[in-house]
C-alpha cells in the first residue's frame, strides 16, 4: 500500500507516533539512564548520611544487653528486641518529668513568639509611628550579638526578678526573638496596602485587621516561627543548666546530660533517652509541615 492510498486516519496516527518519538529523543528535561542512576545514588547517599544515625539510635534503643552494638556493617534490626531500656531510663532518671518541663517551656515560647511576632511584625510593616526606624535598628543590632555575650546579663536579670531556679526563668529570655518579628514583618509587607486600606474604610479596627486580613496571610510564616522556636527551646541546654540548680526542675536536655555522664558505658540507655526527646519534635513538625513548606511562598491574599 503506497502513501497515496493510505487512509487519512492511518497517516495521522503515523505522524503522531513520529512526533512523540522525536519529542522524547530531544527532551532536555528527560534524564539519560546514567543520569538517572547518578541521581538515585546521590539520594541514597544523602539518605544514609542524614537518616542513618537516627536509625542506628532507634535500633540501639531496642537492642538487648547481649547484642554487639559496634559490628560492621551495623545491624539495624535487633536480634533480641526489648523495651527494657526505656523502662530503665525512666527508673534511673525522671525522663518523662523532664520532658514535661521542656514541653511547658517550649509550648510557652511558641505561643509568645507567634503572638508577639505577629503584633510586632504588623506594627513594623503596616503602621506609621515615630521612631519606627530606630526600633528596626535596635532589633537588627540585637541579632549581631551572639547569645553567649548576653547570657550573663540575662542571668542577672532573671535572678533579680526572683525567677532563678524556676521554669519561668528558663522561659522568659526566649519569649520573643528579634528574628521572628522581622520574619513576620516581611510577610506582612507582601499584603497589598489597598486591602488594608479597604478594611479601614469598612470600619475594621486594628484587631479585626490583624485577625481577618493579616493572620490568614502570615500564618505560613508563623508556622515556620513556631517550628524553629519549639526546636530551639526544646534543645536548649546551656541556659537551663545555668538557671536551674535543683535536679527536680531540670529540663530534658540537662537531664539527658546527667544520663550520659552516669551511663556512658551503656549506649542503649542513652539511645532510649534520645528517642524520648525526639518524639515531640517529630509530632510538632508533622502537624505544621503542610504550612511549613507552603506558607513561606504564600503570596495570595486570603480571607
C-alpha positions as CSV (number, residue, x, y, z in Angstrom):
1,X,0.0,0.0,0.0
2,X,1.5,3.4,-1.0
3,X,1.4,6.6,0.9
4,X,-1.2,8.0,-1.5
5,X,-3.6,5.1,-0.9
6,X,-3.3,5.1,2.9
7,X,-6.3,6.1,4.9
8,X,-6.2,9.6,6.5
9,X,-6.5,8.1,10.0
10,X,-3.5,5.9,9.4
11,X,-1.4,8.8,8.2
12,X,-2.4,10.9,11.2
13,X,-1.5,8.1,13.6
14,X,1.8,7.6,11.9
15,X,2.7,11.3,12.1
16,X,1.7,11.3,15.8
17,X,4.0,8.4,16.6
18,X,6.9,10.0,14.8
19,X,6.3,13.3,16.6
20,X,6.2,11.6,20.0
21,X,9.4,9.7,19.3
22,X,11.1,13.0,18.2
23,X,10.0,14.9,21.2
24,X,11.1,12.1,23.6
25,X,14.6,12.0,22.0
26,X,15.1,15.7,22.1
27,X,13.5,16.4,25.5
28,X,16.2,18.2,27.6
29,X,14.4,17.5,30.9
30,X,14.3,13.7,30.4
31,X,17.4,12.3,32.1
32,X,19.5,9.6,30.5
33,X,19.9,6.2,32.1
34,X,23.4,7.2,33.5
35,X,22.0,10.4,34.9
36,X,19.0,8.6,36.5
37,X,21.3,6.2,38.2
38,X,23.6,9.0,39.4
39,X,20.6,10.9,40.9
40,X,19.3,7.9,42.8
41,X,22.8,7.1,44.0
42,X,23.2,10.7,45.4
43,X,19.8,10.5,47.0
44,X,20.7,7.2,48.7
45,X,24.0,8.7,49.9
46,X,22.2,11.8,51.4
47,X,19.6,9.5,53.0
48,X,22.4,7.4,54.6
49,X,24.2,10.4,56.0
50,X,21.1,12.2,57.3
51,X,18.8,9.3,58.4
52,X,21.5,6.7,59.1
53,X,22.4,7.9,62.6
54,X,18.8,8.2,63.6
55,X,18.0,4.7,62.5
56,X,21.1,3.4,64.4
57,X,20.0,5.2,67.6
58,X,16.4,3.8,67.2
59,X,17.8,0.3,66.7
60,X,20.2,0.6,69.6
61,X,17.4,1.7,72.0
62,X,15.6,-1.7,71.3
63,X,18.7,-3.9,71.5
64,X,19.3,-6.3,74.4
65,X,22.3,-6.4,76.6
66,X,23.9,-9.3,74.8
67,X,23.9,-7.8,71.3
68,X,27.0,-6.2,69.7
69,X,26.4,-2.5,69.0
70,X,29.6,-1.8,67.1
71,X,29.6,-4.5,64.4
72,X,30.4,-3.5,60.8
73,X,28.3,-3.2,58.8
74,X,25.9,-2.1,61.6
75,X,22.9,-4.3,62.2
76,X,19.7,-2.1,62.2
77,X,17.3,-5.0,63.1
78,X,17.7,-6.0,66.8
79,X,18.1,-9.7,67.3
80,X,16.6,-9.6,70.8
81,X,14.2,-6.6,70.7
82,X,13.2,-5.3,74.1
83,X,11.6,-2.2,75.7
84,X,13.6,-2.7,78.9
85,X,15.9,0.2,78.0
86,X,13.1,2.7,78.1
87,X,11.9,1.4,81.5
88,X,15.4,1.6,82.9
89,X,15.8,5.2,81.8
90,X,12.5,6.1,83.5
91,X,13.6,4.4,86.7
92,X,17.0,5.9,87.0
93,X,16.2,9.4,85.7
94,X,12.7,11.0,85.7
95,X,13.0,11.5,82.0
96,X,9.2,11.9,81.4
97,X,9.0,14.6,84.1
98,X,12.0,16.4,82.5
99,X,10.2,16.0,79.1
100,X,7.1,17.6,80.6
101,X,9.2,20.6,81.8
102,X,10.7,21.0,78.4
103,X,7.3,20.8,76.8
104,X,6.0,23.6,79.1
105,X,8.9,25.8,78.2
106,X,8.7,25.1,74.5
107,X,5.0,25.5,74.3
108,X,5.0,28.8,76.1
109,X,7.9,30.0,73.9
110,X,5.9,29.1,70.8
111,X,2.8,30.9,71.9
112,X,4.5,34.1,72.9
113,X,6.8,34.2,69.9
114,X,3.9,33.7,67.4
115,X,1.6,36.2,69.1
116,X,4.1,38.9,69.8
117,X,5.9,38.4,66.5
118,X,2.6,38.9,64.6
119,X,1.8,42.0,66.6
120,X,5.3,43.5,66.3
121,X,5.7,42.5,62.6
122,X,2.3,44.1,61.8
123,X,3.4,47.3,63.6
124,X,6.7,47.5,61.7
125,X,5.3,46.7,58.3
126,X,1.9,48.3,58.2
127,X,1.8,51.1,60.8
128,X,3.3,54.5,60.9
129,X,4.8,55.9,64.1
130,X,7.7,57.9,65.3
131,X,10.9,56.1,65.9
132,X,10.0,53.2,63.6
133,X,13.4,53.0,62.1
134,X,15.1,53.3,65.5
135,X,13.1,50.3,66.6
136,X,14.0,48.4,63.5
137,X,17.7,49.3,64.0
138,X,17.6,48.1,67.6
139,X,16.1,44.8,66.5
140,X,18.8,44.3,63.9
141,X,21.5,45.2,66.3
142,X,20.4,42.5,68.8
143,X,20.9,39.9,66.0
144,X,24.6,40.9,65.7
145,X,25.4,39.8,69.2
146,X,25.8,36.0,69.9
147,X,23.7,34.6,72.8
148,X,26.8,33.9,74.8
149,X,27.5,37.7,75.1
150,X,24.2,38.5,76.8
151,X,23.8,35.3,78.8
152,X,25.4,36.8,81.9
153,X,23.1,39.9,81.9
154,X,20.1,37.7,81.3
155,X,21.0,35.6,84.3
156,X,21.4,38.6,86.5
157,X,18.1,40.0,85.3
158,X,16.3,36.7,85.9
159,X,17.8,36.3,89.4
160,X,16.9,40.0,90.1
161,X,13.3,39.2,89.3
162,X,13.3,36.3,91.7
163,X,12.8,33.8,88.8
164,X,16.1,31.9,89.3
165,X,15.9,28.1,89.6
166,X,12.4,28.1,88.0
167,X,10.9,27.2,84.6
168,X,9.8,30.8,84.4
169,X,13.4,31.9,84.4
170,X,14.2,29.4,81.6
171,X,11.2,30.6,79.6
172,X,11.5,34.4,79.9
173,X,14.6,35.2,77.7
174,X,13.1,33.2,74.8
175,X,9.6,34.6,75.0
176,X,10.3,36.7,71.9
177,X,13.1,36.8,69.3
178,X,14.0,39.7,67.0
179,X,14.4,37.4,64.0
180,X,10.8,36.2,64.4
181,X,9.5,39.7,64.4
182,X,11.4,40.6,61.2
183,X,10.2,37.4,59.5
184,X,6.6,38.2,60.2
185,X,7.2,41.8,59.2
186,X,8.5,40.6,55.8
187,X,5.3,38.5,55.4
188,X,3.2,41.5,56.3
189,X,4.8,43.6,53.6
190,X,3.6,41.2,51.0
191,X,-0.1,42.1,51.8
192,X,-1.3,44.7,49.3
193,X,-1.8,48.1,51.0
194,X,-5.1,48.6,49.2
195,X,-6.6,45.6,51.1
196,X,-5.7,47.1,54.5
197,X,-7.0,50.5,53.4
198,X,-10.2,48.9,52.3
199,X,-10.6,47.3,55.7
200,X,-10.0,50.7,57.4
201,X,-12.7,52.2,55.1
202,X,-15.1,49.4,56.1
203,X,-14.6,50.3,59.8
204,X,-12.4,47.4,60.8
205,X,-10.4,48.0,64.0
206,X,-6.7,47.2,64.3
207,X,-7.5,43.8,66.0
208,X,-10.0,43.0,63.2
209,X,-7.5,43.8,60.5
210,X,-4.9,41.5,62.2
211,X,-7.5,38.7,62.7
212,X,-9.2,38.8,59.3
213,X,-6.6,40.2,56.9
214,X,-3.1,39.8,58.3
215,X,-3.3,36.5,60.0
216,X,-4.6,34.5,57.0
217,X,-1.6,35.8,55.0
218,X,1.2,35.3,57.6
219,X,0.2,32.0,59.2
220,X,2.5,30.2,56.9
221,X,5.5,32.2,58.1
222,X,4.1,31.9,61.7
223,X,4.3,28.1,61.3
224,X,8.0,28.5,60.4
225,X,8.4,30.6,63.5
226,X,6.6,28.1,65.7
227,X,8.7,25.1,64.4
228,X,12.1,26.7,64.9
229,X,11.1,28.2,68.2
230,X,9.9,24.9,69.5
231,X,13.1,23.1,68.4
232,X,15.3,25.8,69.8
233,X,13.5,25.8,73.2
234,X,13.4,22.0,73.4
235,X,17.0,21.5,72.5
236,X,18.4,24.4,74.6
237,X,21.0,23.2,77.1
238,X,23.3,26.0,78.3
239,X,20.6,28.4,79.5
240,X,18.6,25.8,81.6
241,X,21.8,24.5,83.0
242,X,22.7,28.0,84.3
243,X,19.3,28.9,85.7
244,X,18.2,25.6,87.2
245,X,20.0,24.3,90.3
246,X,17.6,21.6,91.6
247,X,17.6,18.3,89.7
248,X,13.8,18.0,90.2
249,X,13.3,21.1,88.0
250,X,15.7,20.1,85.1
251,X,14.6,20.1,81.5
252,X,15.1,17.1,79.3
253,X,18.4,18.3,77.7
254,X,20.0,18.8,81.1
255,X,18.6,15.5,82.4
256,X,20.0,13.8,79.3
257,X,23.4,15.2,80.0
258,X,23.2,13.6,83.5
259,X,22.1,10.3,82.0
260,X,25.1,10.5,79.5
261,X,27.6,11.1,82.2
262,X,26.4,8.3,84.5
263,X,25.7,5.7,81.9
264,X,28.3,6.3,79.2
265,X,29.3,2.6,79.2
266,X,25.8,1.6,78.1
267,X,24.7,3.4,74.9
268,X,21.4,1.6,74.9
269,X,20.1,3.8,77.7
270,X,21.4,6.9,76.1
271,X,19.7,5.9,72.8
272,X,16.4,5.3,74.6
273,X,16.5,8.7,76.2
274,X,17.4,10.3,72.9
275,X,14.3,8.7,71.3
276,X,12.1,10.0,74.0
277,X,13.5,13.5,73.4
278,X,12.9,13.3,69.7
279,X,9.2,12.3,69.7
280,X,7.7,15.8,70.4
281,X,9.8,17.4,67.7
282,X,8.6,14.8,65.2
283,X,4.9,15.4,66.3
284,X,5.2,19.2,66.0
285,X,6.8,19.1,62.6
286,X,4.2,16.5,61.4
287,X,1.4,18.8,62.4
288,X,2.9,22.0,60.9
289,X,4.8,20.6,57.9
290,X,2.0,21.5,55.5
291,X,2.2,25.2,56.4
292,X,6.0,25.0,56.7
293,X,6.5,24.0,53.1
294,X,3.7,26.1,51.6
295,X,3.5,29.0,53.9
296,X,6.7,30.8,53.1
297,X,5.8,31.2,49.5
298,X,2.3,32.3,50.1
299,X,1.6,35.5,48.2
300,X,-2.1,35.4,47.6
301,X,-4.4,37.4,49.8
302,X,-6.7,35.2,51.8
303,X,-9.8,36.0,53.9
